[in-house]
Amino acid sequence: MFFGGGWGGGGANDGVDEGLVRRMQSALNAAARLIFNLRRSDHITDALVSLHWLRVSERIDYKIAVQSSSWRRAAVSGAARLCR
């Protein structure tokens, strides 16, 4: 994960309700099981990978990283305009 987050690992997800993340991950896993016709006891990681789906905590980290990069680019371009 980009910011090292994960399930309470002290990363970018610190402000996110872990119960909500678990419920969202459970729904994502259920969708993957439905698509691949897997049992609840089957491993889900390969299904998520083949669908190119990130885990919920990884997606949160990714979205924060993209947004931060966008803000940084905007700040740099704004500062460059001020220097002209």
Backbone as CSV, one residue per row, in Angstrom:
resi,resn,N_x,N_y,N_z,CA_x,CA_y,CA_z,C_x,C_y,C_z
1,MET,0.819,-1.169,0.000,0.000,0.000,0.000,0.868,1.239,0.000
2,PHE,0.409,2.257,-0.662,1.221,3.435,-0.887,1.641,4.116,0.399
3,PHE,0.702,4.315,1.310,1.026,4.988,2.554,1.216,4.017,3.713
4,GLY,1.272,2.744,3.417,1.507,1.753,4.460,0.291,1.455,5.309
5,GLY,-0.863,1.977,4.958,-2.085,1.838,5.756,-2.474,0.414,6.022
6,GLY,-3.573,0.001,5.523,-4.039,-1.356,5.753,-5.030,-1.378,6.889
7,TRP,-5.085,-2.475,7.579,-6.061,-2.660,8.647,-5.506,-2.130,9.955
8,GLY,-5.489,-0.816,10.104,-5.045,-0.205,11.347,-3.538,-0.110,11.447
9,GLY,-2.844,-0.094,10.324,-1.383,-0.061,10.323,-0.795,1.323,10.472
10,GLY,-1.605,2.323,10.815,-1.066,3.652,11.029,-0.838,4.417,9.740
11,GLY,-1.574,4.112,8.718,-1.371,4.783,7.441,-2.425,5.823,7.173
12,ALA,-2.717,6.021,5.907,-3.655,7.054,5.489,-5.085,6.738,5.922
13,ASN,-5.361,5.512,6.309,-6.721,5.118,6.668,-7.057,5.394,8.124
14,ASP,-6.209,6.109,8.844,-6.447,6.320,10.266,-7.780,6.988,10.561
15,GLY,-8.270,7.848,9.666,-9.523,8.542,9.907,-10.738,7.786,9.409
16,VAL,-10.548,6.585,8.883,-11.652,5.821,8.303,-12.132,4.786,9.315
17,ASP,-13.444,4.688,9.457,-14.050,3.717,10.367,-13.725,2.303,9.876
18,GLU,-12.974,1.551,10.665,-12.566,0.203,10.256,-13.744,-0.736,10.072
19,GLY,-14.808,-0.538,10.836,-16.003,-1.357,10.659,-16.611,-1.144,9.283
20,LEU,-16.625,0.108,8.846,-17.139,0.422,7.515,-16.248,-0.184,6.432
21,VAL,-14.926,-0.102,6.617,-13.990,-0.686,5.647,-14.204,-2.198,5.566
22,ARG,-14.377,-2.853,6.709,-14.610,-4.302,6.705,-15.897,-4.667,5.980
23,ARG,-16.964,-3.887,6.213,-18.235,-4.156,5.533,-18.122,-3.931,4.029
24,MET,-17.412,-2.872,3.641,-17.216,-2.610,2.215,-16.376,-3.715,1.572
25,GLN,-15.337,-4.186,2.291,-14.503,-5.270,1.773,-15.314,-6.558,1.655
26,SER,-16.182,-6.784,2.613,-17.042,-7.970,2.562,-17.956,-7.929,1.342
27,ALA,-18.507,-6.751,1.041,-19.358,-6.608,-0.142,-18.554,-6.813,-1.423
28,LEU,-17.339,-6.291,-1.466,-16.461,-6.470,-2.623,-16.130,-7.952,-2.812
29,ASN,-15.822,-8.633,-1.718,-15.529,-10.067,-1.787,-16.743,-10.861,-2.262
30,ALA,-17.929,-10.480,-1.781,-19.159,-11.170,-2.201,-19.395,-10.996,-3.700
31,ALA,-19.117,-9.796,-4.212,-19.281,-9.553,-5.654,-18.306,-10.418,-6.461
32,ALA,-17.075,-10.514,-5.991,-16.080,-11.348,-6.683,-16.477,-12.826,-6.613
33,ARG,-17.001,-13.263,-5.466,-17.452,-14.652,-5.341,-18.605,-14.940,-6.291
34,LEU,-19.493,-13.982,-6.440,-20.635,-14.146,-7.338,-20.157,-14.252,-8.789
35,ILE,-19.229,-13.392,-9.168,-18.710,-13.392,-10.540,-18.015,-14.707,-10.866
36,PHE,-17.208,-15.216,-9.917,-16.418,-16.424,-10.162,-17.062,-17.695,-9.613
37,ASN,-18.264,-17.567,-9.043,-18.969,-18.708,-8.492,-18.111,-19.443,-7.446
38,LEU,-17.560,-18.673,-6.505,-16.708,-19.232,-5.456,-17.513,-19.436,-4.178
39,ARG,-17.069,-20.396,-3.381,-17.660,-20.601,-2.053,-17.029,-19.598,-1.087
40,ARG,-17.693,-19.379,0.019,-17.168,-18.434,1.019,-15.809,-18.896,1.558
41,SER,-15.574,-20.190,1.570,-14.311,-20.720,2.092,-13.172,-20.655,1.068
42,ASP,-13.473,-20.362,-0.209,-12.429,-20.261,-1.234,-11.635,-18.966,-1.048
43,HIS,-10.370,-19.014,-1.456,-9.534,-17.811,-1.381,-10.033,-16.777,-2.384
44,ILE,-10.054,-15.534,-1.959,-10.618,-14.464,-2.768,-9.542,-13.639,-3.476
45,THR,-8.302,-13.689,-2.996,-7.244,-12.833,-3.531,-7.050,-13.005,-5.032
46,ASP,-6.994,-14.241,-5.512,-6.793,-14.470,-6.946,-7.938,-13.890,-7.768
47,ALA,-9.157,-13.984,-7.253,-10.314,-13.419,-7.960,-10.197,-11.898,-8.035
48,LEU,-9.816,-11.257,-6.927,-9.664,-9.800,-6.917,-8.564,-9.365,-7.882
49,VAL,-7.469,-10.118,-7.903,-6.356,-9.789,-8.799,-6.784,-9.927,-10.257
50,SER,-7.481,-11.000,-10.588,-7.882,-11.206,-11.979,-8.904,-10.163,-12.437
51,LEU,-9.662,-9.600,-11.492,-10.593,-8.520,-11.819,-9.911,-7.150,-11.803
52,HIS,-8.647,-7.112,-11.388,-7.884,-5.861,-11.244,-8.546,-4.948,-10.212
53,TRP,-9.064,-5.561,-9.143,-9.684,-4.807,-8.068,-8.709,-4.703,-6.910
54,LEU,-8.603,-3.510,-6.328,-7.817,-3.309,-5.124,-8.676,-3.622,-3.910
55,ARG,-8.030,-4.011,-2.829,-8.761,-4.129,-1.568,-9.222,-2.732,-1.172
56,VAL,-10.244,-2.639,-0.351,-10.824,-1.348,0.011,-9.772,-0.443,0.648
57,SER,-8.995,-0.958,1.574,-7.980,-0.123,2.232,-6.925,0.341,1.230
58,GLU,-6.568,-0.512,0.277,-5.600,-0.124,-0.756,-6.192,0.933,-1.686
59,ARG,-7.473,0.817,-1.980,-8.121,1.807,-2.841,-8.196,3.162,-2.157
60,ILE,-8.446,3.169,-0.861,-8.455,4.426,-0.109,-7.079,5.070,-0.176
61,ASP,-6.028,4.280,0.061,-4.662,4.805,-0.023,-4.367,5.342,-1.416
62,TYR,-4.795,4.614,-2.444,-4.560,5.025,-3.827,-5.263,6.348,-4.118
63,LYS,-6.532,6.461,-3.724,-7.283,7.688,-3.981,-6.654,8.886,-3.273
64,ILE,-6.174,8.680,-2.053,-5.514,9.762,-1.317,-4.222,10.157,-2.018
65,ALA,-3.466,9.183,-2.486,-2.210,9.472,-3.189,-2.463,10.250,-4.477
66,VAL,-3.459,9.840,-5.244,-3.784,10.535,-6.494,-4.234,11.957,-6.208
67,GLN,-5.101,12.119,-5.211,-5.591,13.453,-4.871,-4.452,14.342,-4.383
68,SER,-3.571,13.796,-3.554,-2.431,14.566,-3.049,-1.521,15.003,-4.186
69,SER,-1.291,14.104,-5.131,-0.463,14.425,-6.282,-1.102,15.535,-7.111
70,SER,-2.403,15.456,-7.283,-3.129,16.471,-8.039,-3.023,17.832,-7.351
71,TRP,-3.194,17.847,-6.034,-3.093,19.104,-5.287,-1.685,19.672,-5.370
72,ARG,-0.684,18.791,-5.277,0.703,19.240,-5.337,1.004,19.858,-6.699
73,ARG,0.545,19.188,-7.771,0.756,19.727,-9.120,0.085,21.083,-9.274
74,ALA,-1.130,21.213,-8.745,-1.851,22.477,-8.835,-1.123,23.564,-8.053
75,ALA,-0.590,23.213,-6.893,0.133,24.199,-6.074,1.408,24.638,-6.778
76,VAL,2.114,23.701,-7.390,3.363,24.038,-8.083,3.068,24.904,-9.305
77,SER,2.055,24.545,-10.076,1.737,25.351,-11.258,1.222,26.735,-10.849
78,GLY,0.487,26.813,-9.749,0.035,28.113,-9.252,1.185,28.966,-8.782
79,ALA,2.156,28.356,-8.116,3.337,29.078,-7.659,4.176,29.539,-8.853
80,ALA,4.239,28.724,-9.891,5.005,29.085,-11.087,4.359,30.301,-11.773
81,ARG,3.045,30.368,-11.770,2.357,31.518,-12.375,2.631,32.797,-11.589
82,LEU,2.770,32.663,-10.258,3.037,33.836,-9.429,4.446,34.385,-9.665
83,CYS,5.358,33.503,-10.066,6.757,33.906,-10.271,6.991,34.564,-11.617
84,ARG,6.014,34.555,-12.491,6.197,35.145,-13.834,6.155,36.626,-13.799
